Amino acid sequence: MSSSKQQTQSVQDQADRIQLSQVLETQQTKVNALKSDKNANQADVNAAVETLEEIKRELNKLENGRGGVSQLKDM
């Protein structure tokens, strides 16, 4: 890969990490709110936790240079 393409990819990866970190923070807030809501449906809590775990896995992949956020951008 040329230096220019590598630099562009690096900038894109950094932008993806920032975006995914923001999504992670939002999802963590949602999970915390659901867990503290005594009327929350357990299935909703479980789904939110699973989504949070998936975001964490994708962020980890991206930080290790093995992935992106393409499948999470529509969340």
CHARMM internal coordinates of N, CA and C (Angstrom, degrees):
IC EDIT
DIST 1 N 1 CA 1.4444
DIST 1 CA 1 C 1.5280
ANGL 1 N 1 CA 1 C 107.98
DIST 1 C 2 N 1.2990
ANGL 1 CA 1 C 2 N 116.66
DIHE 1 N 1 CA 1 C 2 N 139.26
DIST 2 N 2 CA 1.4546
ANGL 1 C 2 N 2 CA 120.10
DIHE 1 CA 1 C 2 N 2 CA -179.52
DIST 2 CA 2 C 1.5230
ANGL 2 N 2 CA 2 C 110.36
DIHE 1 C 2 N 2 CA 2 C -71.46
DIST 2 C 3 N 1.3088
ANGL 2 CA 2 C 3 N 115.03
DIHE 2 N 2 CA 2 C 3 N 160.32
DIST 3 N 3 CA 1.4617
ANGL 2 C 3 N 3 CA 120.88
DIHE 2 CA 2 C 3 N 3 CA -178.95
DIST 3 CA 3 C 1.5244
ANGL 3 N 3 CA 3 C 111.20
DIHE 2 C 3 N 3 CA 3 C -58.61
DIST 3 C 4 N 1.3189
ANGL 3 CA 3 C 4 N 116.25
DIHE 3 N 3 CA 3 C 4 N -40.30
DIST 4 N 4 CA 1.4674
ANGL 3 C 4 N 4 CA 120.70
DIHE 3 CA 3 C 4 N 4 CA 179.57
DIST 4 CA 4 C 1.5243
ANGL 4 N 4 CA 4 C 111.28
DIHE 3 C 4 N 4 CA 4 C -64.04
DIST 4 C 5 N 1.3350
ANGL 4 CA 4 C 5 N 116.40
DIHE 4 N 4 CA 4 C 5 N -43.44
DIST 5 N 5 CA 1.4671
ANGL 4 C 5 N 5 CA 120.14
DIHE 4 CA 4 C 5 N 5 CA 178.76
DIST 5 CA 5 C 1.5207
ANGL 5 N 5 CA 5 C 111.04
DIHE 4 C 5 N 5 CA 5 C -67.15
DIST 5 C 6 N 1.3341
ANGL 5 CA 5 C 6 N 116.47
DIHE 5 N 5 CA 5 C 6 N -38.34
DIST 6 N 6 CA 1.4641
ANGL 5 C 6 N 6 CA 119.72
DIHE 5 CA 5 C 6 N 6 CA 178.18
DIST 6 CA 6 C 1.5229
ANGL 6 N 6 CA 6 C 110.66
DIHE 5 C 6 N 6 CA 6 C -64.05
DIST 6 C 7 N 1.3309
ANGL 6 CA 6 C 7 N 116.04
DIHE 6 N 6 CA 6 C 7 N -41.28
DIST 7 N 7 CA 1.4579
ANGL 6 C 7 N 7 CA 120.11
DIHE 6 CA 6 C 7 N 7 CA 179.94
DIST 7 CA 7 C 1.5255
ANGL 7 N 7 CA 7 C 110.22
DIHE 6 C 7 N 7 CA 7 C -66.17
DIST 7 C 8 N 1.3261
ANGL 7 CA 7 C 8 N 116.80
DIHE 7 N 7 CA 7 C 8 N -42.26
DIST 8 N 8 CA 1.4635
ANGL 7 C 8 N 8 CA 120.91
DIHE 7 CA 7 C 8 N 8 CA 177.82
DIST 8 CA 8 C 1.5156
ANGL 8 N 8 CA 8 C 110.48
DIHE 7 C 8 N 8 CA 8 C -62.12
DIST 8 C 9 N 1.3341
ANGL 8 CA 8 C 9 N 117.24
DIHE 8 N 8 CA 8 C 9 N -43.69
DIST 9 N 9 CA 1.4634
ANGL 8 C 9 N 9 CA 121.00
DIHE 8 CA 8 C 9 N 9 CA 179.10
DIST 9 CA 9 C 1.5225
ANGL 9 N 9 CA 9 C 110.57
DIHE 8 C 9 N 9 CA 9 C -64.09
DIST 9 C 10 N 1.3133
ANGL 9 CA 9 C 10 N 116.94
DIHE 9 N 9 CA 9 C 10 N -39.53
DIST 10 N 10 CA 1.4609
ANGL 9 C 10 N 10 CA 121.21
DIHE 9 CA 9 C 10 N 10 CA 179.08
DIST 10 CA 10 C 1.5277
ANGL 10 N 10 CA 10 C 110.99
DIHE 9 C 10 N 10 CA 10 C -62.84
DIST 10 C 11 N 1.3150
ANGL 10 CA 10 C 11 N 116.60
DIHE 10 N 10 CA 10 C 11 N -42.74
DIST 11 N 11 CA 1.4678
ANGL 10 C 11 N 11 CA 121.01
DIHE 10 CA 10 C 11 N 11 CA 177.61
DIST 11 CA 11 C 1.5202
ANGL 11 N 11 CA 11 C 109.84
DIHE 10 C 11 N 11 CA 11 C -64.35
DIST 11 C 12 N 1.3308
ANGL 11 CA 11 C 12 N 117.32
DIHE 11 N 11 CA 11 C 12 N -42.51
DIST 12 N 12 CA 1.4656
ANGL 11 C 12 N 12 CA 121.02
DIHE 11 CA 11 C 12 N 12 CA 178.78
DIST 12 CA 12 C 1.5235
ANGL 12 N 12 CA 12 C 110.66
DIHE 11 C 12 N 12 CA 12 C -64.20
DIST 12 C 13 N 1.3241
ANGL 12 CA 12 C 13 N 117.28
DIHE 12 N 12 CA 12 C 13 N -42.47
DIST 13 N 13 CA 1.4659
ANGL 12 C 13 N 13 CA 120.87
DIHE 12 CA 12 C 13 N 13 CA 178.10
DIST 13 CA 13 C 1.5226
ANGL 13 N 13 CA 13 C 110.90
DIHE 12 C 13 N 13 CA 13 C -61.29
DIST 13 C 14 N 1.3210
ANGL 13 CA 13 C 14 N 116.37
DIHE 13 N 13 CA 13 C 14 N -41.29
DIST 14 N 14 CA 1.4617
ANGL 13 C 14 N 14 CA 119.97
DIHE 13 CA 13 C 14 N 14 CA 179.26
DIST 14 CA 14 C 1.5285
ANGL 14 N 14 CA 14 C 110.26
DIHE 13 C 14 N 14 CA 14 C -65.15
DIST 14 C 15 N 1.3187
ANGL 14 CA 14 C 15 N 117.10
DIHE 14 N 14 CA 14 C 15 N -42.39
DIST 15 N 15 CA 1.4678
ANGL 14 C 15 N 15 CA 120.85
DIHE 14 CA 14 C 15 N 15 CA 177.63
DIST 15 CA 15 C 1.5247
ANGL 15 N 15 CA 15 C 110.51
DIHE 14 C 15 N 15 CA 15 C -62.96
DIST 15 C 16 N 1.3266
ANGL 15 CA 15 C 16 N 116.77
DIHE 15 N 15 CA 15 C 16 N -41.23
DIST 16 N 16 CA 1.4664
ANGL 15 C 16 N 16 CA 121.05
DIHE 15 CA 15 C 16 N 16 CA 177.98
DIST 16 CA 16 C 1.5271
ANGL 16 N 16 CA 16 C 110.97
DIHE 15 C 16 N 16 CA 16 C -62.97
DIST 16 C 17 N 1.3271
ANGL 16 CA 16 C 17 N 116.51
DIHE 16 N 16 CA 16 C 17 N -41.55
DIST 17 N 17 CA 1.4711
ANGL 16 C 17 N 17 CA 119.75
DIHE 16 CA 16 C 17 N 17 CA 178.75
DIST 17 CA 17 C 1.5254
ANGL 17 N 17 CA 17 C 111.01
DIHE 16 C 17 N 17 CA 17 C -62.89
DIST 17 C 18 N 1.3164
ANGL 17 CA 17 C 18 N 116.60
DIHE 17 N 17 CA 17 C 18 N -42.43
DIST 18 N 18 CA 1.4688
ANGL 17 C 18 N 18 CA 120.48
DIHE 17 CA 17 C 18 N 18 CA 178.77
DIST 18 CA 18 C 1.5176
ANGL 18 N 18 CA 18 C 110.02
DIHE 17 C 18 N 18 CA 18 C -62.92
DIST 18 C 19 N 1.3281
ANGL 18 CA 18 C 19 N 116.32
DIHE 18 N 18 CA 18 C 19 N -47.29
DIST 19 N 19 CA 1.4638
ANGL 18 C 19 N 19 CA 120.51
DIHE 18 CA 18 C 19 N 19 CA -179.97
DIST 19 CA 19 C 1.5267
ANGL 19 N 19 CA 19 C 110.66
DIHE 18 C 19 N 19 CA 19 C -61.40
DIST 19 C 20 N 1.3052
ANGL 19 CA 19 C 20 N 116.77
DIHE 19 N 19 CA 19 C 20 N -45.26
DIST 20 N 20 CA 1.4604
ANGL 19 C 20 N 20 CA 120.68
DIHE 19 CA 19 C 20 N 20 CA -178.16
DIST 20 CA 20 C 1.5284
ANGL 20 N 20 CA 20 C 111.00
DIHE 19 C 20 N 20 CA 20 C -67.42
DIST 20 C 21 N 1.3153
ANGL 20 CA 20 C 21 N 117.28
DIHE 20 N 20 CA 20 C 21 N -35.05
DIST 21 N 21 CA 1.4647
ANGL 20 C 21 N 21 CA 120.41
DIHE 20 CA 20 C 21 N 21 CA 176.13
DIST 21 CA 21 C 1.5236
ANGL 21 N 21 CA 21 C 110.90
DIHE 20 C 21 N 21 CA 21 C -63.36
DIST 21 C 22 N 1.3346
ANGL 21 CA 21 C 22 N 116.38
DIHE 21 N 21 CA 21 C 22 N -38.06
DIST 22 N 22 CA 1.4632
ANGL 21 C 22 N 22 CA 120.36
DIHE 21 CA 21 C 22 N 22 CA 177.67
DIST 22 CA 22 C 1.5239
ANGL 22 N 22 CA 22 C 110.77
DIHE 21 C 22 N 22 CA 22 C -67.95
DIST 22 C 23 N 1.3233
ANGL 22 CA 22 C 23 N 116.93
DIHE 22 N 22 CA 22 C 23 N -40.74
DIST 23 N 23 CA 1.4640
ANGL 22 C 23 N 23 CA 121.04
DIHE 22 CA 22 C 23 N 23 CA 177.06
DIST 23 CA 23 C 1.5287
ANGL 23 N 23 CA 23 C 109.45
DIHE 22 C 23 N 23 CA 23 C -63.11
DIST 23 C 24 N 1.3218
ANGL 23 CA 23 C 24 N 116.22
DIHE 23 N 23 CA 23 C 24 N -41.12
DIST 24 N 24 CA 1.4648
ANGL 23 C 24 N 24 CA 121.15
DIHE 23 CA 23 C 24 N 24 CA 178.60
DIST 24 CA 24 C 1.5270
ANGL 24 N 24 CA 24 C 110.98
DIHE 23 C 24 N 24 CA 24 C -60.43
DIST 24 C 25 N 1.3140
ANGL 24 CA 24 C 25 N 116.33
DIHE 24 N 24 CA 24 C 25 N -45.10
DIST 25 N 25 CA 1.4687
ANGL 24 C 25 N 25 CA 120.53
DIHE 24 CA 24 C 25 N 25 CA -179.99
DIST 25 CA 25 C 1.5286
ANGL 25 N 25 CA 25 C 111.04
DIHE 24 C 25 N 25 CA 25 C -62.97
DIST 25 C 26 N 1.3187
ANGL 25 CA 25 C 26 N 116.49
DIHE 25 N 25 CA 25 C 26 N -43.01
DIST 26 N 26 CA 1.4632
ANGL 25 C 26 N 26 CA 120.91
DIHE 25 CA 25 C 26 N 26 CA 178.35
DIST 26 CA 26 C 1.5233
ANGL 26 N 26 CA 26 C 110.92
DIHE 25 C 26 N 26 CA 26 C -62.95
DIST 26 C 27 N 1.3264
ANGL 26 CA 26 C 27 N 116.52
DIHE 26 N 26 CA 26 C 27 N -44.15
DIST 27 N 27 CA 1.4626
ANGL 26 C 27 N 27 CA 120.46
DIHE 26 CA 26 C 27 N 27 CA -179.56
DIST 27 CA 27 C 1.5212
ANGL 27 N 27 CA 27 C 110.94
DIHE 26 C 27 N 27 CA 27 C -66.37
DIST 27 C 28 N 1.3264
ANGL 27 CA 27 C 28 N 117.45
DIHE 27 N 27 CA 27 C 28 N -37.52
DIST 28 N 28 CA 1.4654
ANGL 27 C 28 N 28 CA 120.46
DIHE 27 CA 27 C 28 N 28 CA 178.21
DIST 28 CA 28 C 1.5280
ANGL 28 N 28 CA 28 C 109.92
DIHE 27 C 28 N 28 CA 28 C -62.99
DIST 28 C 29 N 1.3248
ANGL 28 CA 28 C 29 N 116.77
DIHE 28 N 28 CA 28 C 29 N -40.25
DIST 29 N 29 CA 1.4638
ANGL 28 C 29 N 29 CA 121.19
DIHE 28 CA 28 C 29 N 29 CA 177.12
DIST 29 CA 29 C 1.5213
ANGL 29 N 29 CA 29 C 110.35
DIHE 28 C 29 N 29 CA 29 C -62.44
DIST 29 C 30 N 1.3326
ANGL 29 CA 29 C 30 N 115.99
DIHE 29 N 29 CA 29 C 30 N -42.02
DIST 30 N 30 CA 1.4691
ANGL 29 C 30 N 30 CA 120.50
DIHE 29 CA 29 C 30 N 30 CA 179.05
DIST 30 CA 30 C 1.5303
ANGL 30 N 30 CA 30 C 110.92
DIHE 29 C 30 N 30 CA 30 C -63.24
DIST 30 C 31 N 1.3222
ANGL 30 CA 30 C 31 N 116.66
DIHE 30 N 30 CA 30 C 31 N -44.32
DIST 31 N 31 CA 1.4664
ANGL 30 C 31 N 31 CA 120.87
DIHE 30 CA 30 C 31 N 31 CA 179.10
DIST 31 CA 31 C 1.5287
ANGL 31 N 31 CA 31 C 110.03
DIHE 30 C 31 N 31 CA 31 C -61.68
DIST 31 C 32 N 1.3191
ANGL 31 CA 31 C 32 N 116.54
DIHE 31 N 31 CA 31 C 32 N -45.72
DIST 32 N 32 CA 1.4664
ANGL 31 C 32 N 32 CA 120.14
DIHE 31 CA 31 C 32 N 32 CA 179.98
DIST 32 CA 32 C 1.5225
ANGL 32 N 32 CA 32 C 111.05
DIHE 31 C 32 N 32 CA 32 C -60.65
DIST 32 C 33 N 1.3317
ANGL 32 CA 32 C 33 N 116.75
DIHE 32 N 32 CA 32 C 33 N -41.95
DIST 33 N 33 CA 1.4633
ANGL 32 C 33 N 33 CA 120.45
DIHE 32 CA 32 C 33 N 33 CA 179.29
DIST 33 CA 33 C 1.5250
ANGL 33 N 33 CA 33 C 110.80
DIHE 32 C 33 N 33 CA 33 C -64.47
DIST 33 C 34 N 1.3330
ANGL 33 CA 33 C 34 N 116.54
DIHE 33 N 33 CA 33 C 34 N -43.36
DIST 34 N 34 CA 1.4631
ANGL 33 C 34 N 34 CA 119.97
DIHE 33 CA 33 C 34 N 34 CA 179.20
DIST 34 CA 34 C 1.5284
ANGL 34 N 34 CA 34 C 111.42
DIHE 33 C 34 N 34 CA 34 C -64.38
DIST 34 C 35 N 1.3226
ANGL 34 CA 34 C 35 N 116.27
DIHE 34 N 34 CA 34 C 35 N -40.76
DIST 35 N 35 CA 1.4656
ANGL 34 C 35 N 35 CA 119.51
DIHE 34 CA 34 C 35 N 35 CA -179.30
DIST 35 CA 35 C 1.5262
ANGL 35 N 35 CA 35 C 111.69
DIHE 34 C 35 N 35 CA 35 C -66.06
DIST 35 C 36 N 1.3260
ANGL 35 CA 35 C 36 N 117.36
DIHE 35 N 35 CA 35 C 36 N -30.49
DIST 36 N 36 CA 1.4653
ANGL 35 C 36 N 36 CA 119.92
DIHE 35 CA 35 C 36 N 36 CA -179.13
DIST 36 CA 36 C 1.5262
ANGL 36 N 36 CA 36 C 112.27
DIHE 35 C 36 N 36 CA 36 C -87.89
DIST 36 C 37 N 1.3370
ANGL 36 CA 36 C 37 N 117.08
DIHE 36 N 36 CA 36 C 37 N -10.26
DIST 37 N 37 CA 1.4683
ANGL 36 C 37 N 37 CA 121.65
DIHE 36 CA 36 C 37 N 37 CA 179.54
DIST 37 CA 37 C 1.5255
ANGL 37 N 37 CA 37 C 108.96
DIHE 36 C 37 N 37 CA 37 C -85.95
DIST 37 C 38 N 1.3083
ANGL 37 CA 37 C 38 N 115.74
DIHE 37 N 37 CA 37 C 38 N 110.81
DIST 38 N 38 CA 1.4729
ANGL 37 C 38 N 38 CA 120.47
DIHE 37 CA 37 C 38 N 38 CA -177.40
DIST 38 CA 38 C 1.5281
ANGL 38 N 38 CA 38 C 112.14
DIHE 37 C 38 N 38 CA 38 C -66.23
DIST 38 C 39 N 1.3229
ANGL 38 CA 38 C 39 N 117.30
DIHE 38 N 38 CA 38 C 39 N -19.42
DIST 39 N 39 CA 1.4620
ANGL 38 C 39 N 39 CA 121.01
DIHE 38 CA 38 C 39 N 39 CA 179.70
DIST 39 CA 39 C 1.5285
ANGL 39 N 39 CA 39 C 112.76
DIHE 38 C 39 N 39 CA 39 C -94.36
DIST 39 C 40 N 1.3245
ANGL 39 CA 39 C 40 N 117.09
DIHE 39 N 39 CA 39 C 40 N 1.42
DIST 40 N 40 CA 1.4641
ANGL 39 C 40 N 40 CA 120.40
DIHE 39 CA 39 C 40 N 40 CA -177.25
DIST 40 CA 40 C 1.5252
ANGL 40 N 40 CA 40 C 110.45
DIHE 39 C 40 N 40 CA 40 C -68.53
DIST 40 C 41 N 1.3013
ANGL 40 CA 40 C 41 N 114.58
DIHE 40 N 40 CA 40 C 41 N 139.43
DIST 41 N 41 CA 1.4563
ANGL 40 C 41 N 41 CA 122.10
DIHE 40 CA 40 C 41 N 41 CA 175.89
DIST 41 CA 41 C 1.5338
ANGL 41 N 41 CA 41 C 108.06
DIHE 40 C 41 N 41 CA 41 C -71.66
DIST 41 C 42 N 1.3219
ANGL 41 CA 41 C 42 N 117.56
DIHE 41 N 41 CA 41 C 42 N 131.93
DIST 42 N 42 CA 1.4693
ANGL 41 C 42 N 42 CA 120.94
DIHE 41 CA 41 C 42 N 42 CA -178.12
DIST 42 CA 42 C 1.5292
ANGL 42 N 42 CA 42 C 111.79
DIHE 41 C 42 N 42 CA 42 C -60.55
DIST 42 C 43 N 1.3164
ANGL 42 CA 42 C 43 N 117.16
DIHE 42 N 42 CA 42 C 43 N -34.13
DIST 43 N 43 CA 1.4694
ANGL 42 C 43 N 43 CA 120.30
DIHE 42 CA 42 C 43 N 43 CA 178.06
DIST 43 CA 43 C 1.5286
ANGL 43 N 43 CA 43 C 110.43
DIHE 42 C 43 N 43 CA 43 C -63.86
DIST 43 C 44 N 1.3360
ANGL 43 CA 43 C 44 N 117.06
DIHE 43 N 43 CA 43 C 44 N -37.85
DIST 44 N 44 CA 1.4660
ANGL 43 C 44 N 44 CA 120.64
DIHE 43 CA 43 C 44 N 44 CA 177.28
DIST 44 CA 44 C 1.5271
ANGL 44 N 44 CA 44 C 110.87
DIHE 43 C 44 N 44 CA 44 C -65.69
DIST 44 C 45 N 1.3241
ANGL 44 CA 44 C 45 N 115.98
DIHE 44 N 44 CA 44 C 45 N -41.73
DIST 45 N 45 CA 1.4661
ANGL 44 C 45 N 45 CA 120.53
DIHE 44 CA 44 C 45 N 45 CA 177.96
DIST 45 CA 45 C 1.5269
ANGL 45 N 45 CA 45 C 109.42
DIHE 44 C 45 N 45 CA 45 C -62.24
DIST 45 C 46 N 1.3218
ANGL 45 CA 45 C 46 N 116.83
DIHE 45 N 45 CA 45 C 46 N -47.49
DIST 46 N 46 CA 1.4690
ANGL 45 C 46 N 46 CA 120.93
DIHE 45 CA 45 C 46 N 46 CA -179.74
DIST 46 CA 46 C 1.5232
ANGL 46 N 46 CA 46 C 111.56
DIHE 45 C 46 N 46 CA 46 C -60.59
DIST 46 C 47 N 1.3246
ANGL 46 CA 46 C 47 N 117.01
DIHE 46 N 46 CA 46 C 47 N -42.29
DIST 47 N 47 CA 1.4662
ANGL 46 C 47 N 47 CA 121.08
DIHE 46 CA 46 C 47 N 47 CA 179.56
DIST 47 CA 47 C 1.5291
ANGL 47 N 47 CA 47 C 110.55
DIHE 46 C 47 N 47 CA 47 C -64.48
DIST 47 C 48 N 1.3192
ANGL 47 CA 47 C 48 N 116.60
DIHE 47 N 47 CA 47 C 48 N -41.78
DIST 48 N 48 CA 1.4627
ANGL 47 C 48 N 48 CA 120.37
DIHE 47 CA 47 C 48 N 48 CA 179.47
DIST 48 CA 48 C 1.5277
ANGL 48 N 48 CA 48 C 110.93
DIHE 47 C 48 N 48 CA 48 C -65.22
DIST 48 C 49 N 1.3171
ANGL 48 CA 48 C 49 N 116.76
DIHE 48 N 48 CA 48 C 49 N -39.88
DIST 49 N 49 CA 1.4676
ANGL 48 C 49 N 49 CA 120.92
DIHE 48 CA 48 C 49 N 49 CA 178.17
DIST 49 CA 49 C 1.5243
ANGL 49 N 49 CA 49 C 110.04
DIHE 48 C 49 N 49 CA 49 C -66.09
DIST 49 C 50 N 1.3256
ANGL 49 CA 49 C 50 N 117.67
DIHE 49 N 49 CA 49 C 50 N -41.73
DIST 50 N 50 CA 1.4667
ANGL 49 C 50 N 50 CA 120.86
DIHE 49 CA 49 C 50 N 50 CA 178.60
DIST 50 CA 50 C 1.5267
ANGL 50 N 50 CA 50 C 110.64
DIHE 49 C 50 N 50 CA 50 C -62.99
DIST 50 C 51 N 1.3245
ANGL 50 CA 50 C 51 N 116.93
DIHE 50 N 50 CA 50 C 51 N -41.29
DIST 51 N 51 CA 1.4653
ANGL 50 C 51 N 51 CA 120.56
DIHE 50 CA 50 C 51 N 51 CA 176.96
DIST 51 CA 51 C 1.5229
ANGL 51 N 51 CA 51 C 110.07
DIHE 50 C 51 N 51 CA 51 C -62.26
DIST 51 C 52 N 1.3196
ANGL 51 CA 51 C 52 N 116.51
DIHE 51 N 51 CA 51 C 52 N -42.61
DIST 52 N 52 CA 1.4621
ANGL 51 C 52 N 52 CA 121.07
DIHE 51 CA 51 C 52 N 52 CA 178.04
DIST 52 CA 52 C 1.5274
ANGL 52 N 52 CA 52 C 110.51
DIHE 51 C 52 N 52 CA 52 C -59.56
DIST 52 C 53 N 1.3108
ANGL 52 CA 52 C 53 N 116.85
DIHE 52 N 52 CA 52 C 53 N -44.32
DIST 53 N 53 CA 1.4671
ANGL 52 C 53 N 53 CA 120.78
DIHE 52 CA 52 C 53 N 53 CA 179.56
DIST 53 CA 53 C 1.5294
ANGL 53 N 53 CA 53 C 111.22
DIHE 52 C 53 N 53 CA 53 C -64.42
DIST 53 C 54 N 1.3178
ANGL 53 CA 53 C 54 N 117.08
DIHE 53 N 53 CA 53 C 54 N -38.70
DIST 54 N 54 CA 1.4694
ANGL 53 C 54 N 54 CA 120.79
DIHE 53 CA 53 C 54 N 54 CA 178.20
DIST 54 CA 54 C 1.5290
ANGL 54 N 54 CA 54 C 110.47
DIHE 53 C 54 N 54 CA 54 C -64.64
DIST 54 C 55 N 1.3191
ANGL 54 CA 54 C 55 N 116.66
DIHE 54 N 54 CA 54 C 55 N -41.81
DIST 55 N 55 CA 1.4669
ANGL 54 C 55 N 55 CA 120.37
DIHE 54 CA 54 C 55 N 55 CA 177.83
DIST 55 CA 55 C 1.5296
ANGL 55 N 55 CA 55 C 109.44
DIHE 54 C 55 N 55 CA 55 C -61.50
DIST 55 C 56 N 1.3269
ANGL 55 CA 55 C 56 N 116.88
DIHE 55 N 55 CA 55 C 56 N -43.58
DIST 56 N 56 CA 1.4657
ANGL 55 C 56 N 56 CA 120.46
DIHE 55 CA 55 C 56 N 56 CA 178.70
DIST 56 CA 56 C 1.5250
ANGL 56 N 56 CA 56 C 110.98
DIHE 55 C 56 N 56 CA 56 C -60.96
DIST 56 C 57 N 1.3379
ANGL 56 CA 56 C 57 N 117.03
DIHE 56 N 56 CA 56 C 57 N -42.11
DIST 57 N 57 CA 1.4750
ANGL 56 C 57 N 57 CA 120.47
DIHE 56 CA 56 C 57 N 57 CA 179.00
DIST 57 CA 57 C 1.5259
ANGL 57 N 57 CA 57 C 110.71
DIHE 56 C 57 N 57 CA 57 C -63.39
DIST 57 C 58 N 1.3228
ANGL 57 CA 57 C 58 N 116.87
DIHE 57 N 57 CA 57 C 58 N -43.47
DIST 58 N 58 CA 1.4652
ANGL 57 C 58 N 58 CA 120.02
DIHE 57 CA 57 C 58 N 58 CA -179.22
DIST 58 CA 58 C 1.5247
ANGL 58 N 58 CA 58 C 111.18
DIHE 57 C 58 N 58 CA 58 C -66.61
DIST 58 C 59 N 1.3188
ANGL 58 CA 58 C 59 N 116.88
DIHE 58 N 58 CA 58 C 59 N -39.58
DIST 59 N 59 CA 1.4639
ANGL 58 C 59 N 59 CA 120.17
DIHE 58 CA 58 C 59 N 59 CA 177.80
DIST 59 CA 59 C 1.5252
ANGL 59 N 59 CA 59 C 109.82
DIHE 58 C 59 N 59 CA 59 C -63.85
DIST 59 C 60 N 1.3104
ANGL 59 CA 59 C 60 N 116.96
DIHE 59 N 59 CA 59 C 60 N -41.32
DIST 60 N 60 CA 1.4611
ANGL 59 C 60 N 60 CA 121.29
DIHE 59 CA 59 C 60 N 60 CA 177.86
DIST 60 CA 60 C 1.5301
ANGL 60 N 60 CA 60 C 110.76
DIHE 59 C 60 N 60 CA 60 C -62.14
DIST 60 C 61 N 1.3274
ANGL 60 CA 60 C 61 N 116.66
DIHE 60 N 60 CA 60 C 61 N -43.75
DIST 61 N 61 CA 1.4724
ANGL 60 C 61 N 61 CA 120.34
DIHE 60 CA 60 C 61 N 61 CA 177.75
DIST 61 CA 61 C 1.5226
ANGL 61 N 61 CA 61 C 110.32
DIHE 60 C 61 N 61 CA 61 C -60.16
DIST 61 C 62 N 1.3251
ANGL 61 CA 61 C 62 N 115.89
DIHE 61 N 61 CA 61 C 62 N -45.21
DIST 62 N 62 CA 1.4611
ANGL 61 C 62 N 62 CA 120.33
DIHE 61 CA 61 C 62 N 62 CA -178.10
DIST 62 CA 62 C 1.5279
ANGL 62 N 62 CA 62 C 110.49
DIHE 61 C 62 N 62 CA 62 C -64.35
DIST 62 C 63 N 1.3146
ANGL 62 CA 62 C 63 N 116.33
DIHE 62 N 62 CA 62 C 63 N -42.08
DIST 63 N 63 CA 1.4605
ANGL 62 C 63 N 63 CA 119.66
DIHE 62 CA 62 C 63 N 63 CA 179.41
DIST 63 CA 63 C 1.5203
ANGL 63 N 63 CA 63 C 111.48
DIHE 62 C 63 N 63 CA 63 C -65.79
DIST 63 C 64 N 1.3159
ANGL 63 CA 63 C 64 N 116.80
DIHE 63 N 63 CA 63 C 64 N -25.51
DIST 64 N 64 CA 1.4604
ANGL 63 C 64 N 64 CA 120.90
DIHE 63 CA 63 C 64 N 64 CA 177.60
DIST 64 CA 64 C 1.5226
ANGL 64 N 64 CA 64 C 111.97
DIHE 63 C 64 N 64 CA 64 C -95.36
DIST 64 C 65 N 1.3242
ANGL 64 CA 64 C 65 N 117.13
DIHE 64 N 64 CA 64 C 65 N 7.44
DIST 65 N 65 CA 1.4533
ANGL 64 C 65 N 65 CA 121.37
DIHE 64 CA 64 C 65 N 65 CA 175.89
DIST 65 CA 65 C 1.5069
ANGL 65 N 65 CA 65 C 115.29
DIHE 64 C 65 N 65 CA 65 C 74.88
DIST 65 C 66 N 1.3439
ANGL 65 CA 65 C 66 N 118.06
DIHE 65 N 65 CA 65 C 66 N 25.33
DIST 66 N 66 CA 1.4585
ANGL 65 C 66 N 66 CA 120.36
DIHE 65 CA 65 C 66 N 66 CA -176.54
DIST 66 CA 66 C 1.5221
ANGL 66 N 66 CA 66 C 112.74
DIHE 65 C 66 N 66 CA 66 C -124.37
DIST 66 C 67 N 1.3013
ANGL 66 CA 66 C 67 N 118.49
DIHE 66 N 66 CA 66 C 67 N 31.51
DIST 67 N 67 CA 1.4557
ANGL 66 C 67 N 67 CA 115.84
DIHE 66 CA 66 C 67 N 67 CA -179.36
DIST 67 CA 67 C 1.5015
ANGL 67 N 67 CA 67 C 112.00
DIHE 66 C 67 N 67 CA 67 C 178.82
DIST 67 C 68 N 1.3147
ANGL 67 CA 67 C 68 N 113.58
DIHE 67 N 67 CA 67 C 68 N -169.00
DIST 68 N 68 CA 1.4410
ANGL 67 C 68 N 68 CA 120.61
DIHE 67 CA 67 C 68 N 68 CA -179.76
DIST 68 CA 68 C 1.4955
ANGL 68 N 68 CA 68 C 109.70
DIHE 67 C 68 N 68 CA 68 C -154.81
DIST 68 C 69 N 1.3180
ANGL 68 CA 68 C 69 N 114.89
DIHE 68 N 68 CA 68 C 69 N -167.10
DIST 69 N 69 CA 1.4586
ANGL 68 C 69 N 69 CA 118.98
DIHE 68 CA 68 C 69 N 69 CA -176.75
DIST 69 CA 69 C 1.5141
ANGL 69 N 69 CA 69 C 111.82
DIHE 68 C 69 N 69 CA 69 C -113.11
DIST 69 C 70 N 1.3134
ANGL 69 CA 69 C 70 N 117.02
DIHE 69 N 69 CA 69 C 70 N 13.47
DIST 70 N 70 CA 1.4624
ANGL 69 C 70 N 70 CA 119.56
DIHE 69 CA 69 C 70 N 70 CA -173.66
DIST 70 CA 70 C 1.5157
ANGL 70 N 70 CA 70 C 113.06
DIHE 69 C 70 N 70 CA 70 C -53.49
DIST 70 C 71 N 1.3265
ANGL 70 CA 70 C 71 N 118.40
DIHE 70 N 70 CA 70 C 71 N -42.65
DIST 71 N 71 CA 1.4573
ANGL 70 C 71 N 71 CA 119.32
DIHE 70 CA 70 C 71 N 71 CA -177.23
DIST 71 CA 71 C 1.5169
ANGL 71 N 71 CA 71 C 112.40
DIHE 70 C 71 N 71 CA 71 C -79.09
DIST 71 C 72 N 1.3226
ANGL 71 CA 71 C 72 N 118.16
DIHE 71 N 71 CA 71 C 72 N -11.88
DIST 72 N 72 CA 1.4596
ANGL 71 C 72 N 72 CA 120.62
DIHE 71 CA 71 C 72 N 72 CA -179.70
DIST 72 CA 72 C 1.5246
ANGL 72 N 72 CA 72 C 112.79
DIHE 71 C 72 N 72 CA 72 C -101.26
DIST 72 C 73 N 1.3199
ANGL 72 CA 72 C 73 N 117.60
DIHE 72 N 72 CA 72 C 73 N -9.87
DIST 73 N 73 CA 1.4588
ANGL 72 C 73 N 73 CA 119.63
DIHE 72 CA 72 C 73 N 73 CA -175.75
DIST 73 CA 73 C 1.5154
ANGL 73 N 73 CA 73 C 113.07
DIHE 72 C 73 N 73 CA 73 C -63.53
DIST 73 C 74 N 1.3309
ANGL 73 CA 73 C 74 N 118.17
DIHE 73 N 73 CA 73 C 74 N -22.12
DIST 74 N 74 CA 1.4606
ANGL 73 C 74 N 74 CA 119.95
DIHE 73 CA 73 C 74 N 74 CA -178.40
DIST 74 CA 74 C 1.5205
ANGL 74 N 74 CA 74 C 112.32
DIHE 73 C 74 N 74 CA 74 C -95.30
DIST 74 C 75 N 1.3231
ANGL 74 CA 74 C 75 N 117.92
DIHE 74 N 74 CA 74 C 75 N 9.12
DIST 75 N 75 CA 1.4740
ANGL 74 C 75 N 75 CA 120.71
DIHE 74 CA 74 C 75 N 75 CA 179.18
DIST 75 CA 75 C 1.5045
ANGL 75 N 75 CA 75 C 110.18
DIHE 74 C 75 N 75 CA 75 C -80.13
END
COOR INIT
IC SEED 1 N 1 CA 1 C
IC BUILD
